[in-house]
Amino acid sequence: MQEKVTRVLLLGDPNSVEWHVACILELIGENVNRPGLKDTPARVARMYKEIFKGYNPDLKPDLAVFDNGQDGVTYDEMMFDTGSFVSWCEHHMLAFRGKFYVGYIPDKKILGLSKFSRIVDHYSSRLQIQERLVKEIADEIEAALHPKGLGVMLTASHLCKEIRGIKNKGMFTTSDLRGVFRNDQKVREEFLALVSISKER
């Protein structure tokens, strides 16, 4: 095994992802020079650049924030959005994927609709735990809008649970409720009702 790794170490740039992927392939018993794997280290390096783009501060999304009422309508009811996400478990580097649900009651600012998905994608595109991810999403939205209340919920299945260890399927849920979403039961119930309706679709 050591001889195989030594041969890999003599090739390429030791500071590159590609070089380290080749080492891992050799260490698990593969031949990186066989036809099916010859280009795999380079492919994995390109993939990592894409799926871990959340580490690049230059790719952090610009948030389109509008004054509440600038379109002639001042909105003081709950706004709600949902979508899908994929992130990466920092313990095993395996994917966890699922749905996000965001609700907020605006004060003076409103966020462009597509920006919720962009915020979720940015923080999902790095090694994560779901408990941190939901808070980072909520922190970003709160900092941009300072809403009267905010609720973020994530539900996801984790490959690190499904294909190793216990090998059991299931959904893990995390949430972060702030302002009136935490303090007002009626507001909280409205948010949870919208989440329930969205899950049925």
Helices and strands as residue ranges (DSSP letters): H 2-9, H 17-27, H 40-51, G 53-55, G 57-59, E 65-67, E 79-89, E 95-105, E 109-111, H 115-124, E 127-128, H 130-145, E 149-158, H 159-162, E 172-179, H 180-183, H 185-200
